[in-house]
Amino acid sequence: MELGLVGLGKMGGNMRERIRRAGHTVVGYAHQRDVSDVHSLKELVDSLPAPRVVWLMVPAGEATQSTVDELAELLEPGDVVVDGGNSRWTDDEKHARELASKGIGFVDCGVSGGVWGLENGYALMYGGDAEHVARVQPIFDALKPEGEFGAVHAGKVGAGHFAKMVHNGIEYAMMQAFAEGWELLETVDSVTDVREVFRSWQEGTVIRSWLLDLSVRALDDDEHLEQLRGYAADSGEGRWTVEAAIDNAVPLPAITASLFARFGSRQDDSPQMKMIAALRNQFGGHAVESK
């Protein structure tokens, strides 16, 4: 199969390599000339035989929208666009309508695997019409991990990115639990080797997981994480998960708390804690600390 791939960053570049290793032809385009196979989207489209499949790995929002707009003018009826970035599912529905008006198919695909995907494969969650998914299936097969699992046609357009969004929300809560447990172990005097406690959990425990393995790897690099600042960004998908929960009246206390914990990490001197300290002083005479 021949594929156009737009966006050759950490994920896109490795995906291009994995697809090529599976025997497919990939024409990659990126603004960075040193990694790009062609110099424009038009050149990419012109280099592919019809009917074409063009896969996007560009940032969500305006970057994806502008790329879809440009491809809508370059592609032909029967072609298919795949959005493999982290777009919001509501944007998928909009893009599918815009492209369908020109006879162009659309598939959204949530991709998980990070920097390890080149060797281990990528977990894929995709949404769209069966005929459009079938056109892309050889690429899905090339990207997915070995074995029976790791890829799913989650439903109609938007389902892939919605599933990936929920996946990331769960990831937020799992990481927060590991982080809280690690801090408690580091705080008490009786536990003298927190790293080895984490390592011992890698076999035989109910919490063994890839995230636990990565926690041990991080502690091997920096045993007490002293080289890091206590700041964690959020990509947006945690927020979208909480918003979707509100829209559907589904309680997500753990995921919501983990998102708010990340917000708290950005405050060196929390305004909320100032008010709590002041109130504790007012009603109970508890000591407060001055700057």
C-alpha positions as CSV (number, residue, x, y, z in Angstrom):
1,M,0.0,0.0,0.0
2,E,1.1,3.6,-0.6
3,L,0.4,6.2,2.1
4,G,0.8,9.9,2.6
5,L,1.8,10.9,6.2
6,V,1.7,14.5,7.3
7,G,3.6,15.3,10.5
8,L,6.9,13.6,11.2
9,G,7.5,14.5,14.9
10,K,8.3,12.0,17.6
11,M,5.3,9.8,16.9
12,G,4.9,10.5,13.1
13,G,8.5,9.9,12.3
14,N,8.6,6.5,14.1
15,M,5.3,5.5,12.6
16,R,6.7,6.2,9.1
17,E,9.5,3.9,9.9
18,R,7.3,1.1,11.3
19,I,5.0,1.2,8.3
20,R,8.0,1.0,5.9
21,R,9.4,-2.0,7.8
22,A,6.1,-3.7,7.1
23,G,6.7,-3.3,3.4
24,H,4.5,-0.3,2.6
25,T,5.5,2.9,0.8
26,V,5.2,6.1,2.9
27,V,5.5,9.6,1.5
28,G,6.1,11.9,4.5
29,Y,5.6,15.6,4.6
30,A,6.6,18.0,7.4
31,H,7.6,21.6,7.6
32,Q,11.1,20.5,8.6
33,R,12.7,20.0,5.2
34,D,15.5,17.7,6.6
35,V,13.0,14.9,7.5
36,S,10.4,15.5,4.7
37,D,10.1,13.4,1.6
38,V,8.3,16.1,-0.3
39,H,8.1,19.9,-0.1
40,S,4.4,20.5,0.0
41,L,1.0,18.9,0.6
42,K,0.3,19.2,-3.1
43,E,3.5,17.4,-4.0
44,L,2.5,14.6,-1.5
45,V,-0.9,14.3,-3.0
46,D,0.4,14.3,-6.6
47,S,2.9,11.5,-5.7
48,L,0.2,9.1,-4.5
49,P,-1.9,6.9,-6.9
50,A,-5.6,7.3,-6.6
51,P,-7.6,6.4,-4.5
52,R,-5.3,7.9,-1.9
53,V,-5.0,7.6,1.8
54,V,-3.4,10.5,3.7
55,W,-2.7,10.1,7.5
56,L,-2.4,13.2,9.7
57,M,-0.1,13.4,12.7
58,V,-0.3,17.1,13.5
59,P,-1.3,19.0,16.6
60,A,-5.0,19.2,17.5
61,G,-7.0,22.3,16.8
62,E,-6.0,24.9,14.2
63,A,-3.1,22.9,12.8
64,T,-5.4,19.9,12.0
65,Q,-8.2,22.2,10.7
66,S,-5.9,24.0,8.3
67,T,-4.4,20.8,7.0
68,V,-7.9,19.3,6.5
69,D,-9.0,22.4,4.7
70,E,-6.0,22.3,2.3
71,L,-6.4,18.6,1.6
72,A,-10.1,19.1,0.9
73,E,-9.0,21.2,-2.1
74,L,-6.2,18.8,-3.2
75,L,-7.8,15.3,-2.8
76,E,-10.4,13.7,-5.1
77,P,-13.7,11.7,-4.4
78,G,-12.8,8.3,-3.2
79,D,-9.7,9.4,-1.2
80,V,-9.6,8.9,2.6
81,V,-8.1,11.2,5.3
82,V,-7.1,9.6,8.6
83,D,-6.6,11.9,11.6
84,G,-4.2,10.1,14.0
85,G,-3.4,13.1,16.2
86,N,-5.2,13.9,19.5
87,S,-8.1,15.8,18.0
88,R,-11.3,16.2,20.0
89,W,-14.1,13.9,18.8
90,T,-16.4,16.8,18.1
91,D,-13.8,18.1,15.6
92,D,-13.8,14.7,13.9
93,E,-17.5,15.0,13.2
94,K,-17.0,18.4,11.7
95,H,-14.1,17.2,9.5
96,A,-16.0,14.2,8.3
97,R,-18.9,16.4,7.2
98,E,-16.6,18.8,5.4
99,L,-14.8,16.1,3.6
100,A,-17.9,14.1,2.8
101,S,-19.3,17.1,0.9
102,K,-16.4,16.5,-1.6
103,G,-16.7,12.7,-1.6
104,I,-13.7,12.2,0.6
105,G,-13.8,9.7,3.4
106,F,-12.6,10.3,7.0
107,V,-11.4,8.0,9.7
108,D,-10.3,9.2,13.2
109,C,-7.7,7.1,15.0
110,G,-6.5,7.4,18.6
111,V,-2.9,6.3,18.8
112,S,-1.1,5.2,22.0
113,G,2.5,4.0,22.3
114,G,4.6,7.0,22.6
115,V,8.4,6.7,21.9
116,W,8.2,2.9,22.4
117,G,5.8,2.4,19.5
118,L,8.4,1.9,16.8
119,E,9.5,-1.4,18.4
120,N,6.5,-2.5,20.4
121,G,3.7,-1.3,18.1
122,Y,0.9,1.2,18.7
123,A,-2.5,0.6,20.3
124,L,-5.0,1.9,17.8
125,M,-8.7,3.0,18.4
126,Y,-10.4,4.1,15.1
127,G,-13.8,5.3,14.2
128,G,-15.5,5.7,10.8
129,D,-17.5,3.9,8.1
130,A,-16.5,0.3,7.5
131,E,-15.6,1.0,3.9
132,H,-13.2,3.7,4.9
133,V,-11.7,1.7,7.7
134,A,-11.1,-1.2,5.3
135,R,-9.1,1.0,3.0
136,V,-6.7,1.8,5.8
137,Q,-6.6,-1.7,7.4
138,P,-3.2,-2.7,6.0
139,I,-1.7,0.4,7.8
140,F,-3.5,-0.4,11.0
141,D,-2.2,-4.0,10.8
142,A,1.4,-2.6,10.3
143,L,1.2,-0.2,13.2
144,K,-0.5,-2.4,15.9
145,P,1.4,-4.6,18.3
146,E,1.9,-8.3,17.6
147,G,-0.8,-10.6,18.8
148,E,-4.6,-10.6,18.9
149,F,-5.2,-7.3,20.7
150,G,-4.1,-3.7,20.3
151,A,-6.5,-2.4,17.7
152,V,-10.2,-1.8,17.6
153,H,-12.8,-0.3,15.3
154,A,-14.5,1.5,18.1
155,G,-17.5,2.8,16.2
156,K,-18.6,5.7,14.0
157,V,-16.6,8.8,13.3
158,G,-15.4,10.3,16.6
159,A,-15.4,7.0,18.4
160,G,-11.7,6.5,18.0
161,H,-10.6,9.7,19.6
162,F,-13.3,9.5,22.2
163,A,-11.9,6.1,23.3
164,K,-8.4,7.4,23.3
165,M,-9.5,10.4,25.4
166,V,-11.0,8.1,28.0
167,H,-7.8,6.0,27.9
168,N,-5.8,9.1,28.7
169,G,-8.2,10.0,31.5
170,I,-7.7,6.6,33.1
171,E,-3.9,7.1,32.6
172,Y,-4.2,10.4,34.5
173,A,-5.8,8.6,37.5
174,M,-3.3,5.7,37.5
175,M,-0.3,8.0,37.4
176,Q,-1.7,10.1,40.2
177,A,-2.2,7.0,42.4
178,F,1.5,5.9,41.8
179,A,2.7,9.4,42.5
180,E,0.7,9.6,45.8
181,G,1.9,6.2,46.9
182,W,5.5,7.1,46.1
183,E,5.3,10.4,48.0
184,L,3.9,8.7,51.1
185,L,6.6,6.0,51.0
186,E,9.3,8.7,50.6
187,T,7.9,10.7,53.6
188,V,7.8,8.0,56.3
189,D,11.0,7.1,58.2
190,S,10.4,3.4,58.4
191,V,10.7,2.7,54.7
192,T,14.4,3.1,53.7
193,D,14.4,2.0,50.0
194,V,11.4,3.2,48.2
195,R,12.8,2.4,44.8
196,E,13.2,-1.3,45.7
197,V,9.7,-1.4,47.1
198,F,8.4,-0.2,43.7
199,R,10.6,-2.7,42.0
200,S,9.3,-5.5,44.2
201,W,5.8,-4.7,43.0
202,Q,6.7,-5.6,39.4
203,E,6.1,-9.3,40.0
204,G,3.1,-11.0,41.6
205,T,1.1,-7.9,42.6
206,V,-2.3,-6.7,41.4
207,I,-0.8,-3.3,40.5
208,R,2.0,-4.5,38.2
209,S,1.7,-2.6,34.9
210,W,3.7,-0.8,32.3
211,L,3.3,2.4,34.2
212,L,4.8,0.7,37.3
213,D,7.7,-0.5,35.1
214,L,8.2,3.1,33.9
215,S,8.1,4.3,37.5
216,V,11.0,2.0,38.4
217,R,12.9,3.1,35.3
218,A,12.5,6.8,36.3
219,L,13.7,6.0,39.9
220,D,16.7,4.1,38.5
221,D,17.6,7.3,36.6
222,D,17.0,9.6,39.6
223,E,16.3,7.7,42.8
224,H,14.5,10.5,44.7
225,L,13.5,12.5,41.6
226,E,15.6,15.4,42.9
227,Q,16.4,16.6,39.4
228,L,12.8,17.3,38.5
229,R,10.5,20.2,39.3
230,G,7.1,19.2,40.7
231,Y,5.2,20.5,37.6
232,A,3.0,18.4,35.3
233,A,1.3,19.7,32.2
234,D,-1.9,18.3,30.7
235,S,-2.5,17.7,27.0
236,G,-6.2,18.6,27.1
237,E,-7.6,15.2,26.9
238,G,-8.0,14.9,30.7
239,R,-10.1,18.1,30.5
240,W,-12.2,16.8,27.7
241,T,-12.8,13.5,29.6
242,V,-14.1,15.5,32.6
243,E,-16.3,17.7,30.4
244,A,-17.7,14.6,28.6
245,A,-18.5,13.1,32.0
246,I,-20.4,16.3,33.0
247,D,-22.3,16.3,29.7
248,N,-23.4,12.7,30.3
249,A,-23.8,12.8,34.1
250,V,-21.2,10.1,34.6
251,P,-19.3,10.4,37.9
252,L,-15.5,10.4,37.5
253,P,-14.1,11.4,40.9
254,A,-10.6,9.8,40.5
255,I,-9.9,11.2,37.0
256,T,-11.2,14.6,37.9
257,A,-9.1,14.7,41.1
258,S,-6.0,13.7,39.1
259,L,-6.6,16.5,36.6
260,F,-7.0,19.1,39.4
261,A,-3.8,17.8,41.0
262,R,-2.0,18.8,37.9
263,F,-3.4,22.3,38.1
264,G,-2.2,22.5,41.7
265,S,1.4,21.6,40.5
266,R,1.6,24.9,38.7
267,Q,1.2,27.0,41.8
268,D,4.4,27.7,43.8
269,D,2.4,29.5,46.5
270,S,-1.2,28.2,46.3
271,P,-3.8,31.0,46.8
272,Q,-6.3,28.4,48.0
273,M,-4.0,27.2,50.7
274,K,-3.6,30.8,51.9
275,M,-7.3,30.9,52.5
276,I,-7.3,27.5,54.2
277,A,-4.4,28.6,56.5
278,A,-6.2,31.8,57.3
279,L,-9.5,30.0,58.1
280,R,-7.7,27.4,60.3
281,N,-6.1,30.4,62.2
282,Q,-9.4,32.1,62.6
283,F,-11.5,29.3,63.9
284,G,-8.8,27.3,65.7
285,G,-6.0,29.6,66.4
286,H,-3.7,27.3,64.3
287,A,-0.3,28.8,63.4
288,V,0.2,30.3,60.0
289,E,3.5,30.8,58.2
290,S,4.6,34.2,56.8
291,K,6.6,34.7,53.7
